[in-house]
Every structure is written in structure tokens, then in C-alpha cells.
Amino acid sequence: MTIQERISYLVGVLENGDARAFANKIGVNESVLSRLRRGKQEMSMLYYTRILNAYPEVRREWLFAGVGEPTKERQEKSLLLSEISALRKEVAELKEMVAKLEKSAER
């Protein structure tokens, strides 16, 4: 996902597609936001900082490089789901071991 796509995603998710509200919140006019979204204006550190200050739930790694989930909440959910999956696998392996032990004890 390009930075232009990430900005458009944030406008859609954080402000329900209201570009004016997003622009106001990060302290730029709509034309600047439009140029950023189209890649016609370079995404400077100033704009990154303004977005992160206005929307503290946005993950820095995602905004800068598209790594991981866009928001801290989604990242936490993703990590929890991974942990749950690993625990389920471990439980299945333990059940299998118990079944084998029970079989060997019956002999």
C-alpha cells in the first residue's frame, strides 16, 4: 500500500470519508490533502507528525511503511488472535499427548 493509499484509508476509516474533517484535524487545507492523496505533493515529516498527533491511535510503522495494522487497536487484536491460535495448537497437542498416555496406561 502506498502512502497515498494509506492516507486515503485513514480519511475513510477515521473520518468516514470526510476529507475536509481530516484536513482540518491535521491542520492543512483540503487542496493540500488532495495533492498528498494523489501523490502530487511530497509527504514530508511535517505531515506524518501532524497525522500522528491528530490521530494517536494510528501506528507509526504502518503510516510510514505500511507495516502491520493501521491502528494500535487492530494491531493488538491481531497479536491476540495469533496468541489464541498458538494456544489452541498447544492445547490440541497436549490433548493428543494425554490420549497417548491414557492408551499406554490401559495396556
C-alpha positions as CSV (number, residue, x, y, z in Angstrom):
1,M,0.0,0.0,0.0
2,T,1.4,3.4,-1.0
3,I,1.4,6.4,1.3
4,Q,-1.3,7.9,-0.9
5,E,-3.5,4.8,-0.3
6,R,-2.7,4.8,3.4
7,I,-3.8,8.5,3.7
8,S,-7.0,7.7,1.8
9,Y,-7.6,4.7,4.0
10,L,-7.3,6.9,7.1
11,V,-9.7,9.5,5.7
12,G,-12.2,6.8,5.0
13,V,-11.8,5.0,8.4
14,L,-11.1,7.8,10.8
15,E,-13.4,10.4,9.3
16,N,-15.9,8.3,7.3
17,G,-14.6,9.7,4.1
18,D,-14.9,13.3,5.1
19,A,-11.7,14.8,3.6
20,R,-12.5,18.2,5.0
21,A,-12.7,16.9,8.6
22,F,-9.4,15.0,8.2
23,A,-7.7,18.0,6.6
24,N,-8.9,20.3,9.4
25,K,-7.8,17.9,12.1
26,I,-4.3,17.7,10.7
27,G,-4.1,21.4,10.1
28,V,-3.9,21.6,6.3
29,N,-6.4,22.8,3.7
30,E,-8.3,20.3,1.5
31,S,-6.2,21.1,-1.6
32,V,-3.0,20.1,0.2
33,L,-4.7,16.9,1.4
34,S,-5.9,16.2,-2.1
35,R,-2.4,16.6,-3.6
36,L,-1.0,14.3,-0.9
37,R,-3.6,11.7,-1.7
38,R,-2.8,11.9,-5.4
39,G,0.9,11.9,-4.9
40,K,1.2,15.4,-6.4
41,Q,2.8,16.7,-3.2
42,E,5.6,15.0,-1.2
43,M,4.7,13.6,2.1
44,S,7.1,15.5,4.4
45,M,7.9,14.7,8.0
46,L,5.6,17.6,9.0
47,Y,2.5,15.8,7.5
48,Y,3.4,12.5,9.2
49,T,3.8,14.3,12.5
50,R,0.5,16.1,12.1
51,I,-1.4,12.9,11.3
52,L,0.2,11.1,14.3
53,N,-0.5,14.0,16.6
54,A,-4.1,14.3,15.4
55,Y,-4.8,10.6,15.5
56,P,-2.7,8.9,18.2
57,E,-4.4,5.6,17.5
58,V,-2.5,5.4,14.2
59,R,0.6,3.2,14.3
60,R,3.7,5.0,13.2
61,E,5.1,1.9,11.5
62,W,2.0,1.5,9.4
63,L,1.8,5.2,8.4
64,F,5.5,5.4,7.4
65,A,5.9,2.0,5.8
66,G,2.6,0.1,5.7
67,V,3.9,-2.5,8.2
68,G,1.4,-4.3,10.4
69,E,-2.0,-3.0,11.2
70,P,-3.1,0.7,10.7
71,T,-4.2,1.3,14.3
72,K,-2.9,0.3,17.7
73,E,-6.3,-1.4,18.5
74,R,-6.2,-3.5,15.3
75,Q,-2.5,-4.4,15.9
76,E,-3.4,-5.6,19.5
77,K,-6.3,-7.7,18.1
78,S,-4.1,-9.2,15.5
79,L,-1.5,-10.1,18.1
80,L,-4.2,-11.6,20.4
81,L,-5.6,-13.7,17.6
82,S,-2.1,-15.0,16.9
83,E,-1.6,-15.9,20.5
84,I,-5.0,-17.6,20.7
85,S,-4.2,-19.6,17.6
86,A,-0.9,-20.7,19.1
87,L,-2.6,-21.6,22.4
88,R,-5.2,-23.7,20.5
89,K,-2.5,-25.6,18.7
90,E,-0.7,-26.2,22.0
91,V,-3.9,-27.4,23.6
92,A,-4.5,-29.8,20.7
93,E,-1.0,-31.2,21.1
94,L,-1.5,-31.6,24.8
95,K,-4.8,-33.5,24.3
96,E,-3.0,-35.8,21.8
97,M,-0.3,-36.5,24.4
98,V,-2.9,-37.2,27.1
99,A,-4.7,-39.6,24.8
100,K,-1.5,-41.4,24.0
101,L,-0.6,-41.6,27.8
102,E,-4.1,-42.9,28.6
103,K,-3.7,-45.6,25.9
104,S,-0.4,-46.7,27.2
105,A,-1.7,-46.8,30.8
106,E,-4.5,-49.1,29.7
107,R,-2.1,-51.8,28.5
